[in-house]
Amino acid sequence: MSTIKTNTLTGTTSAGSINVTGEGGSTTTNLQQGLTKCMITYNAGTADSGTDLDGVYDSFNYTSLVDRGSTGTFDLNFTNNMGNANYCVNFTGGDFSGTDDSTSVHYITNLATGSYRADCFVFSDGSGNDTTYNAQQVVGDLA
């Protein structure tokens, strides 16, 4: 087996496009399209302090997590903008306190090239829920 060591990969046809041959050899996947562009994990209970990343366990390509003043509602701002507002955000969360978190609803709104809004609510009554663990990742085109 050979090892390739490099700091930069650049496509020969298009600088920002590298295709990877799939397992069966008959299909290709665009490497850049398949990469996660942003990811964040945070505690919504301790992140309720304004516009900083206090409660963040780990993040990549986010400048701020902004408490919107409603329980469970945050705006997340990118370091590097997305190319359009048609990207995909995967969002999940839960509560490490031992309570039943199966009734939480997580959803994303206000998609823009530089930010989006994340909300977490209790399904049974619609009240906001500051879950202790929230995880999001973004895929799509960077600007």
QUINORWO-V207156 format. One record per residue. SS is DSSP state (@ for helix, = for strand, . for the rest). PSI is psi in degrees with one decimal (999 if undefined). NEAR is the number of other ideal C-beta (glycine too) atoms within 8 Angstrom. Layout:
BEGIN
SS | PSI | NEAR
SS | PSI | NEAR
END
This chain:
BEGIN
. | 137.6 | 2
. | 153.6 | 3
. | 131.3 | 4
. | 126.7 | 4
. | 126.2 | 3
. | 158.5 | 5
. | -19.1 | 2
. | 134.8 | 4
. | 129.9 | 6
. | 131.3 | 6
. | 148.7 | 10
. | -34.2 | 3
. | -45.9 | 4
= | 126.6 | 5
. | -36.3 | 5
. | 19.7 | 5
= | 117.2 | 9
. | 123.5 | 9
= | 140.9 | 9
= | 128.7 | 9
= | 133.3 | 6
. | 174.8 | 9
. | -39.7 | 3
. | -10.2 | 5
. | -5.8 | 5
. | -11.7 | 4
. | 160.5 | 6
= | 155.5 | 7
= | 136.9 | 9
= | 120.9 | 10
. | -47.9 | 10
. | -38.7 | 8
. | -31.1 | 8
. | -2.7 | 8
. | 145.5 | 7
. | 127.1 | 8
. | -25.7 | 11
= | 149.5 | 12
= | 148.5 | 12
= | 143.2 | 15
= | 133.0 | 11
= | 161.4 | 12
. | 110.0 | 11
. | -24.6 | 16
. | -38.6 | 9
. | -10.5 | 8
. | -0.4 | 14
. | 55.4 | 8
. | 21.8 | 8
. | -124.8 | 5
. | 24.5 | 6
. | 179.8 | 7
. | 37.6 | 10
. | 150.9 | 7
. | 5.2 | 13
= | 127.7 | 13
= | -45.1 | 7
= | 151.6 | 7
= | 160.2 | 11
= | 125.3 | 8
. | 32.9 | 10
= | 136.9 | 14
= | -31.8 | 5
= | 154.4 | 10
= | 111.0 | 16
= | 120.9 | 10
= | 123.3 | 11
. | 2.8 | 8
. | -9.8 | 4
. | 138.8 | 6
. | 126.8 | 7
. | 8.3 | 12
= | 123.7 | 12
= | 146.1 | 13
= | 135.4 | 12
= | 128.0 | 14
= | 134.8 | 10
= | 149.8 | 13
. | -49.5 | 5
. | 122.1 | 7
. | 157.1 | 8
= | 159.3 | 14
. | -23.4 | 8
. | 179.4 | 8
. | 20.6 | 7
. | 26.9 | 5
. | 171.6 | 12
= | 130.0 | 6
= | 124.6 | 11
= | 131.5 | 8
= | 127.3 | 11
= | 165.9 | 8
= | 171.6 | 13
= | 178.9 | 9
. | 120.6 | 12
. | 2.2 | 6
. | -3.7 | 5
. | -3.4 | 4
. | 164.4 | 5
. | 110.3 | 4
. | 9.3 | 9
. | -10.2 | 4
. | 7.2 | 8
= | 141.6 | 14
= | 127.2 | 8
= | 131.0 | 11
= | 161.5 | 7
= | 137.4 | 11
= | 178.1 | 7
. | 42.6 | 7
. | 126.8 | 9
. | 169.2 | 7
. | -26.3 | 8
. | -2.2 | 7
= | 172.8 | 9
= | 168.3 | 11
= | 136.9 | 12
= | 130.7 | 15
= | 143.5 | 12
= | 124.1 | 15
= | 157.8 | 11
= | 123.7 | 11
. | -41.6 | 7
. | -32.2 | 4
. | -1.9 | 4
. | 7.6 | 5
. | 151.8 | 7
= | 151.4 | 11
. | 112.1 | 12
. | 79.1 | 10
. | 151.0 | 14
. | -16.9 | 10
= | 119.1 | 11
= | 133.7 | 15
= | 130.2 | 10
= | 146.3 | 15
= | 148.9 | 10
= | 133.0 | 15
= | 148.2 | 11
. | -162.8 | 11
. | 129.7 | 8
= | 155.0 | 8
. | 999 | 7
END
